[in-house]
Amino acid sequence: SYELTQPPSVSVSPGQTARITCSGDILAKKFVYWYQQKSGQAPVLVIYDDTKRPSGIPGRFSGFISGTTATLTISGAKVDDDADYFCYSKESSDNQGVFGGGTMLTVL
Amino acid sequence: QVQLVQSGAEVKKPGAAVKVSCQASGYTFTSHTLHWVRRAPGHGLEWMGWVNAGNDNTKYSQKFQGRVTLTGDTSASTAYMELRSLRSEDTAIYYCARDVVGAFDYWGQGTLVTVSS
């Protein structure tokens, strides 16, 4: 099986920078995607292809990758960013998708 | 505009099967694979598999292989997820999501499936 590892929780004050990591061997060969999920809502794509931001996603969201570790950075976090964040990738040989365990971001 | 509209909540007994639908609109249904993802209470997102209604290709998570079937009806622009031999651990919200070159850009609203005796 393929694994992506995230910290269970990250906590910052409003205006601070939040960094959420995602580690896994498959990230050396495949893109990582980041999803935000707020309570009671469907997930939303915030970063794709490691570093790209979809239209409509605020500029404070950015992605970075080095080797087998990807990082989602939220610069100047807002209370509205309080949510669960999941990284996602897929194994190259058989196209199996995998999510990280998720990180609960608290902004208060 | 692109929309994915899922069927309503279901309550099933252990051992039963459930079939959830996902009706697509606003784009060419056969041009994108649709993935299914679930989130159980107290757990994270879990990838289940994908279906390409254009060529009937599917791919399943090893965890659900043999218990899940993903299909697509091109005439109705609707994808289906059937999960069999339900157990309490399958209680979750099930989502369909459109794949655009690897990214899930649009998601259904989710369908709550409750498995309880």
gemmi code that builds the backbone of each chain (N, CA, C; Angstrom):
import gemmi

chains = {
    "A": [
        ("SER", (0.845, -1.188, 0.000), (0.000, 0.000, 0.000), (0.884, 1.243, 0.000)),
        ("TYR", (0.286, 2.369, -0.332), (1.024, 3.604, -0.467), (0.560, 4.558, 0.618)),
        ("GLU", (1.469, 5.287, 1.192), (1.116, 6.137, 2.315), (1.597, 7.562, 2.116)),
        ("LEU", (0.761, 8.487, 2.578), (1.136, 9.884, 2.687), (0.926, 10.288, 4.140)),
        ("THR", (1.940, 10.874, 4.732), (1.916, 11.182, 6.161), (1.806, 12.676, 6.403)),
        ("GLN", (0.807, 13.041, 7.192), (0.598, 14.440, 7.570), (0.574, 14.549, 9.094)),
        ("PRO", (0.910, 15.725, 9.641), (0.727, 15.929, 11.079), (-0.760, 16.019, 11.382)),
        ("PRO", (-1.203, 15.456, 12.511), (-2.636, 15.473, 12.810), (-3.213, 16.868, 12.986)),
        ("SER", (-2.418, 17.771, 13.521), (-2.956, 19.098, 13.791), (-1.869, 20.163, 13.710)),
        ("VAL", (-2.296, 21.350, 13.339), (-1.451, 22.548, 13.327), (-2.311, 23.687, 13.865)),
        ("SER", (-1.709, 24.514, 14.677), (-2.448, 25.625, 15.263), (-1.648, 26.919, 15.110)),
        ("VAL", (-2.296, 27.966, 14.639), (-1.649, 29.273, 14.507), (-2.626, 30.361, 14.929)),
        ("SER", (-2.098, 31.530, 15.188), (-2.935, 32.702, 15.452), (-3.234, 33.399, 14.130)),
        ("PRO", (-4.332, 34.138, 14.050), (-4.626, 34.880, 12.812), (-3.453, 35.776, 12.428)),
        ("GLY", (-3.138, 35.774, 11.134), (-2.037, 36.587, 10.640), (-0.707, 35.858, 10.587)),
        ("GLN", (-0.599, 34.752, 11.285), (0.630, 33.969, 11.248), (0.641, 33.059, 10.024)),
        ("THR", (1.802, 32.443, 9.792), (1.953, 31.515, 8.674), (1.771, 30.079, 9.153)),
        ("ALA", (0.877, 29.375, 8.462), (0.643, 27.968, 8.783), (1.321, 27.111, 7.719)),
        ("ARG", (2.031, 26.093, 8.173), (2.691, 25.160, 7.254), (2.246, 23.742, 7.570)),
        ("ILE", (1.759, 23.058, 6.542), (1.292, 21.680, 6.688), (2.105, 20.811, 5.744)),
        ("THR", (2.716, 19.770, 6.274), (3.567, 18.915, 5.464), (2.871, 17.610, 5.096)),
        ("CYS", (3.384, 17.009, 4.029), (2.863, 15.737, 3.523), (4.053, 14.973, 2.979)),
        ("SER", (4.312, 13.800, 3.538), (5.491, 13.044, 3.149), (5.110, 11.677, 2.599)),
        ("GLY", (5.820, 11.271, 1.541), (5.579, 9.949, 0.977), (6.482, 9.715, -0.223)),
        ("ASP", (6.920, 8.487, -0.381), (7.857, 8.171, -1.464), (7.292, 8.490, -2.847)),
        ("ILE", (5.971, 8.340, -3.008), (5.399, 8.559, -4.340), (5.506, 10.006, -4.785)),
        ("LEU", (5.715, 10.918, -3.841), (5.778, 12.341, -4.195), (7.037, 12.675, -4.988)),
        ("ALA", (7.990, 11.776, -4.978), (9.203, 12.002, -5.770), (8.917, 11.849, -7.270)),
        ("LYS", (7.810, 11.161, -7.581), (7.516, 10.880, -8.985), (6.166, 11.423, -9.449)),
        ("LYS", (5.266, 11.671, -8.515), (3.906, 12.084, -8.884), (3.559, 13.420, -8.235)),
        ("PHE", (2.633, 14.127, -8.871), (2.176, 15.407, -8.335), (1.418, 15.206, -7.020)),
        ("VAL", (1.422, 16.270, -6.227), (0.607, 16.305, -5.023), (-0.490, 17.354, -5.197)),
        ("TYR", (-1.635, 17.063, -4.609), (-2.784, 17.959, -4.645), (-3.217, 18.192, -3.209)),
        ("TRP", (-3.705, 19.395, -2.929), (-4.148, 19.735, -1.589), (-5.623, 20.126, -1.616)),
        ("TYR", (-6.352, 19.595, -0.626), (-7.777, 19.869, -0.510), (-8.076, 20.406, 0.881)),
        ("GLN", (-8.959, 21.404, 0.901), (-9.461, 21.965, 2.140), (-10.885, 21.457, 2.353)),
        ("GLN", (-11.188, 20.995, 3.549), (-12.546, 20.581, 3.852), (-12.997, 21.210, 5.155)),
        ("LYS", (-13.998, 22.061, 5.026), (-14.610, 22.661, 6.204), (-15.755, 21.778, 6.680)),
        ("SER", (-16.092, 21.939, 7.940), (-17.108, 21.095, 8.554), (-18.430, 21.157, 7.787)),
        ("GLY", (-18.935, 19.987, 7.407), (-20.224, 19.906, 6.735), (-20.203, 20.248, 5.265)),
        ("GLN", (-19.015, 20.438, 4.709), (-18.925, 20.810, 3.291), (-18.085, 19.802, 2.513)),
        ("ALA", (-18.251, 19.822, 1.194), (-17.411, 19.001, 0.331), (-16.006, 19.597, 0.261)),
        ("PRO", (-15.012, 18.776, -0.010), (-13.648, 19.298, -0.148), (-13.527, 20.292, -1.306)),
        ("VAL", (-12.517, 21.142, -1.188), (-12.214, 22.139, -2.222), (-10.739, 22.034, -2.573)),
        ("LEU", (-10.422, 22.028, -3.858), (-9.036, 21.980, -4.323), (-8.392, 23.337, -4.069)),
        ("VAL", (-7.249, 23.359, -3.379), (-6.550, 24.630, -3.133), (-5.189, 24.699, -3.808)),
        ("ILE", (-4.572, 23.530, -4.077), (-3.290, 23.481, -4.789), (-3.299, 22.238, -5.679)),
        ("TYR", (-2.837, 22.374, -6.926), (-2.692, 21.222, -7.806), (-1.317, 21.231, -8.456)),
        ("ASP", (-0.912, 20.071, -8.956), (0.403, 19.929, -9.608), (1.517, 20.513, -8.737)),
        ("ASP", (1.510, 20.174, -7.502), (2.509, 20.551, -6.487), (2.420, 22.007, -6.021)),
        ("THR", (2.342, 22.931, -7.011), (2.519, 24.342, -6.652), (1.489, 25.299, -7.230)),
        ("LYS", (0.576, 24.812, -8.058), (-0.328, 25.704, -8.783), (-1.611, 25.949, -7.998)),
        ("ARG", (-2.124, 27.153, -8.116), (-3.312, 27.559, -7.368), (-4.476, 27.729, -8.326)),
        ("PRO", (-5.601, 27.043, -8.079), (-6.779, 27.222, -8.958), (-7.307, 28.649, -8.873)),
        ("SER", (-8.015, 29.054, -9.918), (-8.621, 30.377, -9.876), (-9.637, 30.428, -8.740)),
        ("GLY", (-9.651, 31.552, -8.067), (-10.581, 31.715, -6.962), (-9.995, 31.375, -5.603)),
        ("ILE", (-8.837, 30.732, -5.586), (-8.171, 30.420, -4.311), (-7.255, 31.600, -3.954)),
        ("PRO", (-7.382, 32.113, -2.737), (-6.588, 33.297, -2.354), (-5.083, 33.073, -2.477)),
        ("GLY", (-4.372, 34.143, -2.763), (-2.935, 34.085, -2.958), (-2.148, 33.679, -1.719)),
        ("ARG", (-2.790, 33.703, -0.559), (-2.064, 33.310, 0.655), (-1.812, 31.795, 0.711)),
        ("PHE", (-2.448, 31.032, -0.170), (-2.210, 29.591, -0.249), (-1.099, 29.321, -1.272)),
        ("SER", (-0.090, 28.551, -0.865), (0.970, 28.192, -1.792), (1.458, 26.784, -1.494)),
        ("GLY", (2.057, 26.166, -2.526), (2.569, 24.810, -2.373), (4.032, 24.750, -2.768)),
        ("PHE", (4.729, 23.841, -2.112), (6.162, 23.650, -2.364), (6.461, 22.179, -2.196)),
        ("ILE", (7.447, 21.689, -2.950), (7.832, 20.304, -2.776), (9.334, 20.177, -2.868)),
        ("SER", (9.873, 19.333, -2.025), (11.297, 19.025, -2.041), (11.455, 17.534, -1.789)),
        ("GLY", (11.919, 16.840, -2.801), (12.083, 15.398, -2.667), (10.763, 14.699, -2.450)),
        ("THR", (10.617, 14.090, -1.278), (9.401, 13.330, -0.981), (8.507, 14.044, 0.029)),
        ("THR", (8.741, 15.322, 0.251), (7.921, 16.088, 1.197), (7.347, 17.324, 0.525)),
        ("ALA", (6.018, 17.432, 0.590), (5.310, 18.598, 0.074), (4.838, 19.443, 1.245)),
        ("THR", (4.776, 20.735, 1.020), (4.326, 21.651, 2.069), (3.267, 22.589, 1.531)),
        ("LEU", (2.165, 22.658, 2.244), (1.130, 23.660, 1.978), (1.353, 24.797, 2.965)),
        ("THR", (1.511, 26.006, 2.428), (1.739, 27.173, 3.271), (0.566, 28.129, 3.142)),
        ("ILE", (0.075, 28.586, 4.271), (-0.972, 29.602, 4.295), (-0.373, 30.813, 4.992)),
        ("SER", (-0.065, 31.830, 4.191), (0.600, 33.031, 4.713), (-0.439, 34.029, 5.197)),
        ("GLY", (-0.288, 34.460, 6.435), (-1.293, 35.376, 6.969), (-2.633, 34.671, 7.128)),
        ("ALA", (-2.621, 33.573, 7.856), (-3.828, 32.749, 7.994), (-4.987, 33.553, 8.584)),
        ("LYS", (-6.171, 33.243, 8.082), (-7.390, 33.882, 8.571), (-8.247, 32.862, 9.318)),
        ("VAL", (-9.122, 33.354, 10.148), (-10.020, 32.467, 10.883), (-10.815, 31.591, 9.920)),
        ("ASP", (-11.114, 32.129, 8.737), (-11.864, 31.385, 7.719), (-11.091, 30.185, 7.173)),
        ("ASP", (-9.773, 30.124, 7.397), (-8.960, 29.001, 6.916), (-9.017, 27.809, 7.862)),
        ("ASP", (-9.685, 27.981, 8.975), (-9.860, 26.900, 9.941), (-10.598, 25.741, 9.264)),
        ("ALA", (-9.915, 24.593, 9.091), (-10.472, 23.475, 8.315), (-9.538, 22.278, 8.415)),
        ("ASP", (-9.982, 21.175, 7.821), (-9.105, 20.014, 7.646), (-8.470, 20.103, 6.265)),
        ("TYR", (-7.186, 19.756, 6.191), (-6.456, 19.798, 4.929), (-5.890, 18.411, 4.628)),
        ("PHE", (-6.078, 17.998, 3.370), (-5.646, 16.676, 2.944), (-4.753, 16.788, 1.715)),
        ("CYS", (-3.648, 16.074, 1.728), (-2.862, 15.944, 0.506), (-3.323, 14.670, -0.207)),
        ("TYR", (-3.074, 14.641, -1.514), (-3.502, 13.509, -2.336), (-2.482, 13.299, -3.452)),
        ("SER", (-2.234, 12.047, -3.767), (-1.423, 11.728, -4.927), (-1.833, 10.348, -5.424)),
        ("LYS", (-1.173, 9.869, -6.437), (-1.503, 8.539, -6.923), (-0.234, 7.803, -7.309)),
        ("GLU", (-0.257, 6.511, -7.068), (0.899, 5.675, -7.341), (0.997, 5.488, -8.852)),
        ("SER", (2.205, 5.568, -9.362), (2.381, 5.610, -10.809), (2.158, 4.260, -11.485)),
        ("SER", (2.476, 3.166, -10.822), (2.453, 1.890, -11.524), (1.042, 1.364, -11.754)),
        ("ASP", (0.135, 1.595, -10.802), (-1.208, 1.047, -10.994), (-2.319, 2.071, -10.778)),
        ("ASN", (-1.952, 3.360, -10.732), (-2.952, 4.424, -10.689), (-3.836, 4.394, -9.454)),
        ("GLN", (-3.329, 3.848, -8.359), (-4.087, 3.869, -7.103), (-3.955, 5.242, -6.482)),
        ("GLY", (-5.089, 5.815, -6.099), (-5.063, 7.103, -5.430), (-4.883, 6.927, -3.927)),
        ("VAL", (-4.335, 7.945, -3.287), (-4.166, 7.881, -1.834), (-4.226, 9.280, -1.248)),
        ("PHE", (-4.933, 9.417, -0.150), (-4.971, 10.660, 0.613), (-4.077, 10.527, 1.837)),
        ("GLY", (-3.515, 11.650, 2.240), (-2.882, 11.700, 3.541), (-3.942, 11.620, 4.625)),
        ("GLY", (-3.496, 11.418, 5.856), (-4.435, 11.258, 6.950), (-5.191, 12.524, 7.322)),
        ("GLY", (-4.711, 13.656, 6.826), (-5.397, 14.914, 7.105), (-4.785, 15.675, 8.262)),
        ("THR", (-4.835, 16.982, 8.181), (-4.338, 17.871, 9.225), (-5.428, 18.856, 9.603)),
        ("MET", (-5.762, 18.891, 10.875), (-6.747, 19.862, 11.347), (-6.035, 21.165, 11.646)),
        ("LEU", (-6.342, 22.195, 10.889), (-5.750, 23.507, 11.103), (-6.683, 24.342, 11.959)),
        ("THR", (-6.163, 24.818, 13.065), (-6.912, 25.707, 13.945), (-6.304, 27.094, 13.864)),
        ("VAL", (-7.129, 28.064, 13.569), (-6.676, 29.451, 13.503), (-7.468, 30.241, 14.546)),
        ("LEU", (-6.804, 30.504, 15.671), (-7.478, 31.322, 16.687), (-6.486, 31.951, 17.624)),
    ],
    "B": [
        ("GLN", (-22.830, 25.834, -15.909), (-21.759, 25.597, -14.958), (-21.743, 24.098, -14.591)),
        ("VAL", (-20.553, 23.639, -14.251), (-20.381, 22.233, -13.888), (-21.084, 21.957, -12.566)),
        ("GLN", (-21.847, 20.889, -12.537), (-22.492, 20.456, -11.302), (-22.462, 18.946, -11.206)),
        ("LEU", (-22.259, 18.449, -10.003), (-22.388, 17.038, -9.688), (-23.417, 16.935, -8.571)),
        ("VAL", (-24.550, 16.297, -8.869), (-25.636, 16.207, -7.903), (-25.828, 14.749, -7.516)),
        ("GLN", (-25.678, 14.477, -6.235), (-25.746, 13.097, -5.737), (-27.127, 12.776, -5.182)),
        ("SER", (-27.400, 11.495, -5.087), (-28.657, 11.008, -4.530), (-28.688, 11.210, -3.016)),
        ("GLY", (-29.868, 11.008, -2.440), (-30.083, 11.333, -1.046), (-29.547, 10.302, -0.070)),
        ("ALA", (-29.656, 10.656, 1.200), (-29.136, 9.820, 2.279), (-29.796, 8.443, 2.289)),
        ("GLU", (-29.015, 7.467, 2.756), (-29.486, 6.084, 2.799), (-29.217, 5.521, 4.197)),
        ("VAL", (-30.114, 4.643, 4.630), (-29.907, 3.867, 5.854), (-30.014, 2.401, 5.471)),
        ("LYS", (-28.975, 1.650, 5.781), (-28.927, 0.247, 5.391), (-28.564, -0.628, 6.596)),
        ("LYS", (-28.988, -1.868, 6.508), (-28.614, -2.835, 7.545), (-27.312, -3.524, 7.171)),
        ("PRO", (-26.584, -3.977, 8.165), (-25.342, -4.724, 7.881), (-25.608, -5.878, 6.933)),
        ("GLY", (-24.689, -6.037, 5.963), (-24.829, -7.102, 4.987), (-25.531, -6.681, 3.713)),
        ("ALA", (-26.224, -5.565, 3.757), (-26.946, -5.077, 2.588), (-25.997, -4.365, 1.630)),
        ("ALA", (-26.568, -3.872, 0.522), (-25.810, -3.106, -0.461), (-26.447, -1.728, -0.609)),
        ("VAL", (-25.639, -0.784, -1.053), (-26.139, 0.566, -1.318), (-25.630, 1.004, -2.685)),
        ("LYS", (-26.450, 1.785, -3.375), (-26.042, 2.321, -4.672), (-26.293, 3.818, -4.657)),
        ("VAL", (-25.230, 4.585, -4.824), (-25.297, 6.030, -4.794), (-25.078, 6.556, -6.214)),
        ("SER", (-25.866, 7.541, -6.607), (-25.722, 8.106, -7.940), (-25.125, 9.504, -7.900)),
        ("CYS", (-24.563, 9.893, -9.032), (-23.897, 11.196, -9.167), (-24.201, 11.700, -10.578)),
        ("GLN", (-25.136, 12.654, -10.678), (-25.529, 13.151, -11.989), (-24.735, 14.391, -12.355)),
        ("ALA", (-24.083, 14.320, -13.513), (-23.212, 15.405, -13.961), (-23.929, 16.286, -14.975)),
        ("SER", (-23.602, 17.567, -14.936), (-24.133, 18.511, -15.930), (-23.140, 19.634, -16.126)),
        ("GLY", (-23.262, 20.322, -17.259), (-22.408, 21.466, -17.540), (-21.105, 21.130, -18.246)),
        ("TYR", (-20.894, 19.859, -18.586), (-19.701, 19.461, -19.331), (-19.986, 18.133, -20.028)),
        ("THR", (-19.073, 17.718, -20.892), (-19.230, 16.445, -21.591), (-18.875, 15.300, -20.653)),
        ("PHE", (-19.883, 14.532, -20.284), (-19.758, 13.511, -19.235), (-18.624, 12.522, -19.521)),
        ("THR", (-18.462, 12.153, -20.790), (-17.486, 11.113, -21.117), (-16.058, 11.638, -21.214)),
        ("SER", (-15.871, 12.926, -21.044), (-14.533, 13.505, -21.199), (-13.689, 13.452, -19.939)),
        ("HIS", (-14.300, 13.103, -18.802), (-13.568, 13.104, -17.533), (-13.899, 11.863, -16.724)),
        ("THR", (-12.894, 11.312, -16.068), (-13.186, 10.258, -15.113), (-13.834, 10.865, -13.879)),
        ("LEU", (-14.629, 10.042, -13.199), (-15.237, 10.439, -11.930), (-14.690, 9.541, -10.836)),
        ("HIS", (-14.223, 10.148, -9.765), (-13.697, 9.410, -8.633), (-14.735, 9.381, -7.520)),
        ("TRP", (-14.603, 8.394, -6.665), (-15.432, 8.294, -5.468), (-14.532, 8.307, -4.247)),
        ("VAL", (-14.915, 9.123, -3.301), (-14.149, 9.351, -2.078), (-15.127, 9.328, -0.917)),
        ("ARG", (-14.705, 8.779, 0.210), (-15.610, 8.799, 1.354), (-14.905, 9.385, 2.574)),
        ("ARG", (-15.722, 9.835, 3.537), (-15.194, 10.290, 4.814), (-16.093, 9.750, 5.933)),
        ("ALA", (-15.512, 8.859, 6.696), (-16.231, 8.274, 7.831), (-16.046, 9.160, 9.058)),
        ("PRO", (-16.980, 9.116, 9.993), (-16.860, 9.933, 11.217), (-15.544, 9.666, 11.928)),
        ("GLY", (-14.831, 10.740, 12.240), (-13.573, 10.601, 12.962), (-12.402, 10.161, 12.100)),
        ("HIS", (-12.621, 10.078, 10.811), (-11.559, 9.643, 9.898), (-11.356, 10.682, 8.793)),
        ("GLY", (-10.324, 10.470, 7.989), (-10.030, 11.377, 6.904), (-10.673, 10.945, 5.598)),
        ("LEU", (-10.304, 11.647, 4.530), (-10.787, 11.274, 3.210), (-10.158, 9.952, 2.774)),
        ("GLU", (-10.957, 9.141, 2.098), (-10.478, 7.829, 1.660), (-10.853, 7.654, 0.188)),
        ("TRP", (-9.861, 7.404, -0.635), (-10.089, 7.206, -2.058), (-10.606, 5.802, -2.308)),
        ("MET", (-11.682, 5.697, -3.126), (-12.294, 4.395, -3.372), (-12.031, 3.875, -4.781)),
        ("GLY", (-11.974, 4.781, -5.761), (-11.760, 4.330, -7.125), (-12.280, 5.350, -8.124)),
        ("TRP", (-12.142, 5.001, -9.401), (-12.660, 5.889, -10.441), (-13.302, 5.107, -11.573)),
        ("VAL", (-14.152, 5.807, -12.337), (-14.790, 5.227, -13.497), (-14.705, 6.219, -14.652)),
        ("ASN", (-14.411, 5.700, -15.814), (-14.442, 6.499, -17.033), (-15.612, 5.992, -17.861)),
        ("ALA", (-16.691, 6.768, -17.883), (-17.897, 6.329, -18.577), (-17.699, 6.286, -20.081)),
        ("GLY", (-16.671, 6.968, -20.571), (-16.439, 6.989, -22.009), (-15.951, 5.663, -22.550)),
        ("ASN", (-15.166, 4.940, -21.729), (-14.648, 3.649, -22.193), (-14.890, 2.511, -21.210)),
        ("ASP", (-15.682, 2.789, -20.150), (-16.033, 1.788, -19.131), (-14.830, 1.308, -18.315)),
        ("ASN", (-13.721, 1.988, -18.412), (-12.579, 1.618, -17.567), (-12.838, 2.005, -16.118)),
        ("THR", (-12.337, 1.184, -15.231), (-12.448, 1.451, -13.802), (-11.131, 1.122, -13.111)),
        ("LYS", (-10.961, 1.686, -11.924), (-9.834, 1.361, -11.065), (-10.339, 1.445, -9.650)),
        ("TYR", (-10.039, 0.401, -8.852), (-10.538, 0.360, -7.481), (-9.398, 0.352, -6.484)),
        ("SER", (-9.651, 0.971, -5.351), (-8.726, 0.845, -4.238), (-8.654, -0.619, -3.831)),
        ("GLN", (-7.467, -1.063, -3.503), (-7.295, -2.453, -3.075), (-8.179, -2.764, -1.864)),
        ("LYS", (-8.435, -1.745, -1.049), (-9.230, -1.963, 0.162), (-10.663, -2.369, -0.176)),
        ("PHE", (-11.193, -1.852, -1.285), (-12.591, -2.084, -1.625), (-12.771, -3.076, -2.767)),
        ("GLN", (-11.654, -3.529, -3.341), (-11.727, -4.465, -4.451), (-12.599, -5.657, -4.098)),
        ("GLY", (-13.572, -5.948, -4.982), (-14.458, -7.081, -4.759), (-15.740, -6.709, -4.042)),
        ("ARG", (-15.778, -5.536, -3.460), (-16.961, -5.133, -2.708), (-17.636, -3.901, -3.311)),
        ("VAL", (-16.930, -3.224, -4.211), (-17.450, -2.007, -4.817), (-17.493, -2.148, -6.334)),
        ("THR", (-18.508, -1.554, -6.948), (-18.601, -1.491, -8.400), (-18.941, -0.063, -8.807)),
        ("LEU", (-18.129, 0.479, -9.690), (-18.371, 1.820, -10.221), (-18.811, 1.694, -11.675)),
        ("THR", (-19.883, 2.368, -12.014), (-20.405, 2.328, -13.373), (-20.810, 3.729, -13.815)),
        ("GLY", (-21.060, 3.863, -15.125), (-21.519, 5.134, -15.664), (-22.574, 4.893, -16.723)),
        ("ASP", (-23.586, 5.742, -16.741), (-24.649, 5.685, -17.740), (-24.532, 6.955, -18.584)),
        ("THR", (-23.994, 6.800, -19.786), (-23.745, 7.992, -20.599), (-25.053, 8.660, -21.035)),
        ("SER", (-26.108, 7.866, -21.204), (-27.379, 8.448, -21.643), (-27.982, 9.369, -20.589)),
        ("ALA", (-27.621, 9.124, -19.329), (-28.150, 9.931, -18.225), (-27.078, 10.817, -17.596)),
        ("SER", (-25.863, 10.768, -18.140), (-24.735, 11.532, -17.561), (-24.634, 11.288, -16.055)),
        ("THR", (-24.755, 10.046, -15.688), (-24.793, 9.691, -14.271), (-23.826, 8.558, -13.970)),
        ("ALA", (-23.086, 8.719, -12.901), (-22.195, 7.678, -12.407), (-22.801, 7.067, -11.150)),
        ("TYR", (-22.451, 5.801, -10.925), (-22.990, 5.066, -9.786), (-21.867, 4.395, -9.007)),
        ("MET", (-22.066, 4.351, -7.696), (-21.165, 3.615, -6.807), (-22.007, 2.638, -6.005)),
        ("GLU", (-21.741, 1.346, -6.198), (-22.435, 0.331, -5.423), (-21.442, -0.313, -4.476)),
        ("LEU", (-21.793, -0.329, -3.208), (-20.965, -0.958, -2.181), (-21.784, -2.060, -1.528)),
        ("ARG", (-21.218, -3.264, -1.482), (-21.941, -4.435, -0.989), (-21.393, -4.899, 0.354)),
        ("SER", (-22.108, -5.834, 0.942), (-21.716, -6.419, 2.235), (-21.391, -5.326, 3.239)),
        ("LEU", (-22.304, -4.403, 3.389), (-22.066, -3.245, 4.245), (-21.869, -3.640, 5.695)),
        ("ARG", (-20.976, -2.914, 6.369), (-20.760, -3.079, 7.804), (-20.773, -1.704, 8.438)),
        ("SER", (-20.796, -1.668, 9.727), (-20.936, -0.390, 10.435), (-19.812, 0.580, 10.072)),
        ("GLU", (-18.630, 0.040, 9.795), (-17.491, 0.904, 9.454), (-17.660, 1.602, 8.103)),
        ("ASP", (-18.656, 1.203, 7.337), (-18.927, 1.861, 6.052), (-19.819, 3.081, 6.214)),
        ("THR", (-20.278, 3.341, 7.417), (-21.029, 4.575, 7.671), (-20.124, 5.757, 7.373)),
        ("ALA", (-20.546, 6.588, 6.432), (-19.685, 7.669, 5.957), (-20.470, 8.569, 5.014)),
        ("ILE", (-19.855, 9.694, 4.681), (-20.349, 10.529, 3.589), (-19.553, 10.157, 2.346)),
        ("TYR", (-20.256, 9.844, 1.289), (-19.640, 9.427, 0.037), (-19.747, 10.565, -0.972)),
        ("TYR", (-18.621, 10.865, -1.613), (-18.553, 11.949, -2.595), (-18.115, 11.419, -3.954)),
        ("CYS", (-18.669, 12.022, -5.002), (-18.086, 11.856, -6.333), (-17.327, 13.147, -6.646)),
        ("ALA", (-16.309, 13.028, -7.491), (-15.484, 14.189, -7.825), (-14.972, 14.039, -9.251)),
        ("ARG", (-14.982, 15.138, -9.981), (-14.508, 15.130, -11.367), (-13.002, 15.290, -11.418)),
        ("ASP", (-12.390, 14.495, -12.272), (-10.928, 14.506, -12.437), (-10.556, 15.359, -13.650)),
        ("VAL", (-9.720, 16.350, -13.424), (-9.162, 17.161, -14.520), (-7.641, 17.033, -14.445)),
        ("VAL", (-7.111, 16.167, -15.249), (-5.659, 15.899, -15.287), (-5.109, 15.670, -13.878)),
        ("GLY", (-5.816, 14.858, -13.135), (-5.327, 14.461, -11.820), (-5.937, 15.208, -10.652)),
        ("ALA", (-6.432, 16.425, -10.884), (-7.027, 17.215, -9.796), (-8.544, 17.017, -9.770)),
        ("PHE", (-9.101, 17.012, -8.579), (-10.553, 16.909, -8.421), (-11.108, 18.328, -8.311)),
        ("ASP", (-11.617, 18.830, -9.449), (-11.976, 20.249, -9.465), (-13.416, 20.525, -9.054)),
        ("TYR", (-14.298, 19.559, -9.262), (-15.684, 19.700, -8.824), (-16.087, 18.453, -8.050)),
        ("TRP", (-16.851, 18.693, -6.983), (-17.285, 17.617, -6.111), (-18.816, 17.626, -5.998)),
        ("GLY", (-19.393, 16.441, -5.809), (-20.791, 16.369, -5.443), (-20.986, 16.860, -4.020)),
        ("GLN", (-22.227, 17.005, -3.635), (-22.533, 17.546, -2.308), (-22.367, 16.494, -1.199)),
        ("GLY", (-22.188, 15.248, -1.589), (-22.022, 14.187, -0.606), (-23.323, 13.465, -0.322)),
        ("THR", (-23.215, 12.169, -0.046), (-24.362, 11.335, 0.313), (-24.022, 10.593, 1.594)),
        ("LEU", (-24.820, 10.797, 2.618), (-24.614, 10.101, 3.886), (-25.205, 8.701, 3.795)),
        ("VAL", (-24.363, 7.715, 4.035), (-24.810, 6.324, 4.119), (-24.600, 5.863, 5.561)),
        ("THR", (-25.673, 5.460, 6.188), (-25.621, 4.977, 7.564), (-25.899, 3.486, 7.569)),
        ("VAL", (-25.010, 2.724, 8.184), (-25.186, 1.277, 8.290), (-25.458, 0.957, 9.752)),
        ("SER", (-26.671, 0.486, 9.992), (-27.072, 0.229, 11.384), (-28.135, -0.856, 11.418)),
        ("SER", (-28.035, -1.697, 12.427), (-29.034, -2.742, 12.591), (-30.266, -2.211, 13.332)),
    ],
}
model = gemmi.Model(1)
for chain_id, residues in chains.items():
    chain = gemmi.Chain(chain_id)
    for i, (resn, *xyz) in enumerate(residues, 1):
        res = gemmi.Residue()
        res.name, res.seqid = resn, gemmi.SeqId(i, " ")
        for name, pos in zip(("N", "CA", "C"), xyz):
            atom = gemmi.Atom()
            atom.name, atom.element = name, gemmi.Element(name[0])
            atom.pos, atom.b_iso = gemmi.Position(*pos), 0.0
            res.add_atom(atom)
        chain.add_residue(res)
    model.add_chain(chain)
structure = gemmi.Structure()
structure.add_model(model)
structure.setup_entities()
